[in-house]
Every structure is written in C-alpha cells, then in structure tokens.
Amino acid sequence: MTAFISSINYCPVKSVSFQNIESCEIRKNIGIIGDRIFAFSKNLEFEKVKLFEKDPEFRKGKWNKILTLKNSPFLNKYNFTYAENKLALFVENKEILTIDVNENGQRDLLSKKILELESSLKKPLFLMKNEDNPFFDTAISNKTSLPHSISLLNNKSIQDFQNKIGIKIESSRFRGNICIDGIEPWAEQDWVGKVIKINDISFRVEKKIPRCIAINLKPGSDDNSLNLLQFLKKTYNHFDMGIYLTVLENGKINIGDKILEK
C-alpha cells in the first residue's frame, strides 16, 4: 500500500480554524508558507510583544503569553482567511471584519474587535506577525528543539480510534497540516527517525505528536464535553496522534501526491 495526501490544511492565525487548500508551497526552515504566521498576545505589554513577535528564543515556555486553544477555547468559534495581505475574521461563516495587515492601525482594529466579542479577555491584546518564524507549538515549547514543523495525520489511525471508542471523531480536532490515506492505522509512527519524500521534497520525520486538551474541543465551538484525551490514553496508553515533519528542501505539495520512504 502507498500513502497519499488526501487533504492539506493551514492556519493563518494560531489556534483558529484551519483553511483547506489543494496545494501549498513548502520552505526549508519555515514549513507551509502562511501557516501560523499570526498570533494574538496575552497579557503582554507592547515592548514585550515586539520581543515575542520577533525573537523565537524569547517565546520559549511562555504559553501564558499567547492565546491558544488551551487557555482560550473560545478561539475555536472563529475563523480567518488570509490572502494578498487581507486578513478576514468570520463567525459562523459570517464575515465580521477584514483588515490590511500592512496598513497602520489595522491590526489594532482587529484586536479591538476580538475584545468586543470576548468580554472575558483583558487588555492589552495585540495581533503579532512573523512570516519567517511562525508561531508553531514546537517553537514555543521548551520541551522540543523544533522551531519549524508540519503535522501529518493518518486518517486510518483516527478511524481506528473512532471505531474502538464508538464515537464519531472529527479529524479537524487534531489540526493536521497534511492528512493521508493508503496505509494501515498507526503505520505512520514507524516513520519516526526516517526521511520521507512527497513530490520530490524530502522531509525528516522528527517525532510523534503528544496531544493536549485542545482535542476535546468540538470543531467550530468551545464545547469541550467530550474528553478525547482521556479516551486516547485509556485506549492506547499514550497521548499520541500524528507525527511532526521538518522540511529539508523547498518545493510544492498537492492533494494526491504519494508519500515514499527514502
């Protein structure tokens, strides 16, 4: 059996809904172009925001200084699209606000709108941007040394999990950049430590992805009543779903591309 890409997703704003795309540009030391290049600060004054925005080392371990699904589950209700410097905010498929991220004051307008929509949030709130050093989990965590990463999910592994617990599971809960079909459940974990190729682009498979409480959130809402994290541990005695890749060369990937071991 040969694995192939069944869907590609990216997330312009960290911890907000993914955008499904047919193909994407891949860059060494970055990942998928446009993925998680924006993030909202949390309880950071302006001077520290600039450091967090520009300096990846300053971010290490500072999970409480950035809005994530773990500390701000309401983010799951929102969606963003991003194209040609225009960032648009949607709620329940209704466009609320569109800004030009390169125009003075526009990012502040978006932050103000989020504060209006979420009364529990406290000022200050800033929208940060960094295209060269995106706001990946692996770049913020002080438990890993992966400043850039792409997440890959095997749909068959999710299906196996679903079958074992008898509950329908939306794959979007696991927020995978690349979703694949064509191999057995959990076979992707055997790739850890190896190099794979997609459309002649080499990727190093770095590690399994340990999951957090964010997978408990129902897509499009802040409902976390289904404790998938607990089910994952009880069913398999681990918290892993998916694998992290790092890019070894530039190129482009597409839905339907095959995944080959080197």
C-alpha angles and dihedrals in degrees: 000000000000123000118229137180113263098174141004124207138179135183117216092190118043115253095007126112120296126248116227114224137179096226140353144198116251123206130191111245091015112053122207109011109249096015114140094340090144130055137166118239121227124212093341125135117228097261092053091044090061090052092048090047097050107026117064091190091058089057096059112125095352097122091144091061097062132055110251134163088255096059098024110032091170087079087078089072092063135074134194135197122197129195135143093359092306115124114192126194119213133187116191089346091305116123109235104173140352123199138183102234092206096055119094114260096007096108089050089055090056093048089050091052092052089050090052092050095045111045092181091067119097129217138282101061122164133181108227126200133196121158096180097047108028124195099261121164089237090056094052099040116093089205095071138045098214109117091175128033147158121211120223125195130193108218090206091060090053090047091051090052090048093050093049096052096035094229127115110248123198109222089217088073087075095050098218121183093204121030118192141192134187102072136082122272113283093004088122089070089066088066093067109121092018135099119242130189129221117182090341092308116123121223128183113222102223108178148324116278113247108211130225136199091283089086088065090070117101109233112264095014144063092242107130098167094120108078099208092160090062091046090051092054094045093047101044105011091239139076098228128126121159133353136262120238130193121205119243098184142012125264146102133282129200140192107273096032114139124238115223132183114234 
